[in-house]
Amino acid sequence: MARRHPGAVTVSACVGRYGWNAADVAGRVPGNEVRELVDACCDAVVAALARSRRPS
């Protein structure tokens, strides 16, 4: 996504090694793509949880 929106989506400096991004959501990135980023973030967090702690 950073390639599609240079300057609007960037790798976060403090947690970039985990693949987290910073996105300018003030209209530079379409809403559907912001939702994609949020969904991917949530999926990554859930995947990192122990199976016993994951939502069913």
C-alpha positions as CSV (number, residue, x, y, z in Angstrom):
1,M,0.0,0.0,0.0
2,A,2.9,2.3,0.6
3,R,3.9,2.0,-3.0
4,R,0.4,3.0,-4.1
5,H,0.3,6.0,-1.7
6,P,3.9,7.3,-1.3
7,G,4.1,9.8,1.5
8,A,0.6,9.0,2.8
9,V,1.4,5.5,4.0
10,T,4.8,4.9,5.6
11,V,6.5,2.3,7.8
12,S,6.3,3.3,11.4
13,A,9.7,4.0,12.8
14,C,9.3,2.5,16.3
15,V,7.6,-0.7,15.3
16,G,8.5,-1.0,11.6
17,R,10.2,-4.4,12.2
18,Y,6.7,-5.8,12.8
19,G,5.3,-4.5,9.6
20,W,3.2,-1.8,11.1
21,N,2.4,1.3,9.0
22,A,1.3,4.9,9.6
23,A,-1.4,6.2,7.3
24,D,-2.6,9.7,6.6
25,V,-6.3,9.1,6.7
26,A,-7.3,12.8,6.0
27,G,-8.4,11.9,2.5
28,R,-5.2,10.9,0.9
29,V,-5.9,7.2,1.3
30,P,-9.3,6.0,0.2
31,G,-11.6,4.8,3.0
32,N,-11.7,1.2,1.7
33,E,-7.9,1.0,1.7
34,V,-7.8,2.4,5.3
35,R,-10.3,-0.4,6.3
36,E,-7.9,-2.9,4.6
37,L,-5.1,-1.7,6.8
38,V,-7.2,-1.9,9.9
39,D,-8.4,-5.4,9.1
40,A,-4.9,-6.6,8.4
41,C,-3.7,-5.0,11.7
42,C,-6.4,-6.8,13.6
43,D,-5.7,-10.1,11.9
44,A,-2.0,-9.8,12.7
45,V,-2.8,-9.1,16.4
46,V,-5.2,-12.0,16.7
47,A,-2.7,-14.3,14.9
48,A,0.0,-13.4,17.5
49,L,-2.3,-14.4,20.4
50,A,-2.0,-17.8,21.9
51,R,-4.7,-20.1,20.5
52,S,-6.4,-20.2,23.9
53,R,-6.8,-16.4,24.0
54,R,-8.1,-16.0,20.4
55,P,-11.7,-15.1,19.9
56,S,-13.8,-17.9,18.5
